[in-house]
Amino acid sequence: MINIQNLQFYYENKQVLYDINLQLKNNTITGLIGPNGAGKSTLMRCISGLEIPQQGSIFLDKQPILDNPRQSYTKIGYLPDIFGLSENLTVLQSWTYAASARGIQDAQLKNALISTAKILNLTDKLNDKVANLSRGQKQRVGIGQVIIHRPKLLILDEPASGLDPEARYELSQLFKQLRAEGMTLLISSHILSELDEYCTHMLVIQEGQIKQHKALESYEQVMHQDLTVNATIPIVLRFSEISPESKILIEQAPHIQNLQFNQLQVTATISSQAQCRVELISYLVQQHLPLMGLEPLKESLLQSYRNSLFQGEK
């Protein structure tokens, strides 16, 4: 776990971070969002040990990062938004140098290279020069340099910047896989729709201060909760068609309220108890309605971000 206490940072006489207190749980993906100049990159550099704050403490698994930056370097991977790759080196050479800098022993090197190439889908590019790779492949080479030692914490600053949609999709799948392998990720990005795909938490920073830090509910969390209190959740029902007769039957369905029809989908609220959803689906099937899916109407990361800014203005 990352634990930050009373962190303050100045560039010369200008304060950039104000009394940051923060905890990042293990095995999570936190999206760090905020406007340009908010302090996102500075916070990342402080956590990675590249900047020394004037005040405050940063702990990784209860060990102070700033007391022993070299030891922390073996547990953290950090890729800035602008990073350099030696174009004349092969992928294999780039990662070998990175592994040496991270303290990986010769006996472990081969396995580290093979596993990194596999997870980044670059096995067939190991002997290619970096100069001959696509932008998306170069980005993965850069990520490979900072995960070659399998860090506990991976920090990425705008990793999808400048990538085409296919390359961005591949990155999102990679981040999910790294989390599945036990890594904790902190990712800064302006592409909120993509952070929405893989983030478990949202961290909003504005003018050097944390405005909001919260967990993002996943589909599984919402749909499998069975609360004893009388709570409701928003849902969306998707149909292959909705005729005037079907609309009447949907309006008569049990347990749903506040229905709104929008072409082939219906938004509504329903009791959070799982049995109510079971009875709703059973009713729709019995009425031979062409139901294509039922899922929670989850607040998007963009909506959460805007709400956090609005709350800060109150």
N, C-alpha and C positions, 0 to 999 in steps of 0.2 A: 504494500500500500504506500502511496505517496501522501505525505502529510506536510503541509506548508503552514507556517505560523508567522503571522505579523510581518510579512515580507514587504519591504519597501526598497525601491530602486530609483537612483538618480543618474541622469546623464549630465555631467557637470553640475549646473545649478537647477536643472529642470527635473522635477519629480515625474517619473513615468509610471511607477506602480505604487499604489496606496494601500498599505495594511492588508495584504492578501492573506486570507485564511482559507485553506482548501484541503479536502481529502479526495483522492482518487482511489477507488477500490480496485483490488486486483482483478484481472481478467475482465476488464470493461473497455469499451471504446468511447472516449469522450470527444465530442465535437467542440472545438474552441472557436467561437464566432464573435464577431464584433467589427466595427468600422476600421478603416485604415488609420493607423496611429493610435489605436486603443491600448496597445501594450502587449498584444498577443505574442509577437516574436520575442520580445524582451522576456516575458514570462517563461517561454519555452527555453530560451538560452540560460536563464537562471536555473531552471530545473535540471537541465543537462550539465550544469557546472561550468558553462562557458562565460557566464557573467557572475560577478560576485556582488550580491546585494549589500547595501549599506546597513540594512537592518533585517532581522528575521532569520528563520531556520527552515531547512528543507530536509525531510527524512525520507529515505527509501527503505521500507521494511525495518523501520525504527533506527536505521543507521544514518547519521548526518552526512549528507552528500558533500557539503562544503569542507568538512574536516579532512576528508580523504578523497579528493576529486579523481585521482588515478584509479582507486579501487571502484568508485562509482562508475567510472568509464567502462568497466567490464560488464556492468549491469544495465547500462542505458544505451540505446541507439538513437541518434539524432540526425535528421536530414533537413537542412535548411531549405528555404524556397529557391535559393540560387546556390547550386553546388557544382563543383568542378569535377570533370572526369578527364583522365588522360586519354585523348582520342587515339593515340598510337599504341596503346596497350590493348591486349585482348581482355575479354571478360574474365578469363581465368587468372590472368596476371593482376587485374584490378582487385579481385577478391582475395588473392593470395597476399597482396600487400596489406589489405585491410585486416585480414586475419592475423597477420604478424603484429600489426599495431594494436590489436585487441588482446594479444597475449595467447593466441591459440597455438598449442604445441604441434610439432610436426606429426606426431602420432594421431592427432585429432583432425589434422588439416583436410585429408582426403574426404572423410565423412562429412565435414562441415561444408566443403565445396559441393559435393554431390547433393546433399540435402537442400542447400540453398538454391542450386540450379533447378532442382525438381519443383520446389514450391513456387519459384518465380517463372517456371515454364521457359527456362533458357538453357536446358541441357544441350540442345543442338547448336547453341551459339557460344559455347565456352571458348572456342578457339578463334572466334571472329573478333576483329578489331572493333573497338567501341565506335570509331568513326563511321563504320558501315551499318550501324544499327539505326532503327527508327527511333523517334522521340520517345515513344512509349517503352521501347526496350531499354533505352538509355536510363529512363526513370527507374525501371526495375533493377538495372545494374547498380544505380545509386542506392536503392533500398537494400539490395544485397550486401553492399558494403557496411551497412549499419545493422544488419540482422545476422551477419555471418557468425557472430558469437552467441546468438540466441539470447538477446537481452530480456530482462524482465519487463522493462519499460521501453516502448518505441515512441519517439516524438517526431512527427512529420509536419512540416510547415508548407502548406499549399502544394501537396503532392500531385494533384490532378491538374495544376495550372498548365494550360497550353496543349493538353492532350485531346485527341479526338474521342468521340463517344465510346468507341469500342475499347480503346485503351483505358478510359475512365472506368468502364464496366469491369474490366479485368482487374483493375486496382481494387475496386470495391469487394470483389470476390476474394482477392488476396488478403485484405484486412480481416474479413470474416474468418478466413482460414488461420491467420496468425493468432487471432483471439482464441480460436478453437484449440490451438496448440498451447495456450496458456499465457500468451503475452497480454500486457496492458498497453493500450494505445491512446495517445493524445494527438489529435489531428486538427490542424487549423485549415479552414477552407472557406472560400466565398461561395462555393457551389452547394447551397444548403440542401437542394433536392437529393444530392448524392450522399451527403452526410446522413440524411434521413434513412438511407438504405441500410446502413450498417452501424450507426451509433447507438449505444445504450444510454448515454448521458449527454446532456447539453450544458456547456459552460459559456455564459455570456459575459464579456468584458467590455467596458466602455470607459474611456477617459481614465484608464489605469485602475479601475475598480471593478470588482465582481458584482454584476447586476443580478445574475441568476445562475444557479447550479442545481440541476434536477435530473432525475432518472426519466427516461423516455419509455413509456409502456410499449411492450411488444405485442404483436397479435396474440401470441400464446398467453401472455399475462392477462390480457383483457378477456379473452374468450374462455379461459379456464378458471377465472375467479368465481367463487360461489359465496357471496357475502350473506351473512345472517341479517344485516341491517337492510332497511328498505331503500336500496340505492338503485339508480338506473344508469345505463350506459348508452351512448349513441351508436347506432349501427347503420349499415347500408345493405339493402337487399338488391341483388342484381337479377334481372329476368331477361330471357331471350326475346320476349314480347309482352306488352301490356295492353290488352284490349279494354274497352269500356266495361265489359262484364268482369274481366279480371280485376280491374281497379276496385270494383265494389266488393269483391271477395277479399282483396288485400286489406281494404279498410275495415272489414269485419274480423280480421285475424286476431287471435288472442294475445294479450300481454304487450302489444306495441301501441305507442301513443305518438302524438306530434308528427304525423306522417307528412312527408313532402315528396311529391312525384316529380321526377326530372327525367324525361324520356324513358329509358329502360332501367332506371334504378329508383329506389325509394329509400329515403333516409327516415329514421324513426328513433325513438328511445324505447328501451326494454329493460325489464328488471335484470339486475346483475346475477340473479340466481340461474344456474345452468339449466335447471329443469324447465324454466320458462322458454329458453331458446329451443330446447328439444320439442316442447309442445307446439311452438310456433312452426318449426320446420315440418313437423308431422301434419299440422293443419294444411300448410301450403301444398304438401305432396298429395294429401287426400283430395284436395280441390283441383288436382291436376294442373296446377299453375307452374309455368316453365321457369322454376327457380334455378339460377345459375350459380349463385353464391350468397353467403351471408358473412359479413366481416365487420369488425369494429370501425367506426368512423374516427380514426385516430387523428389527433391534432398534428399537423405537419410541423417540421422543425422551423420552417419559415414563420408559421403562425405563432409558435412558441417564442421565437426571437422577437417578433413584433410586439407580442404581449408583454415581454419582459421590458422592452424599451418604454412601452406605454405606462407600465406600472411604475417605472422609475421617474416618470414625469409627474406623477400624482403628488 
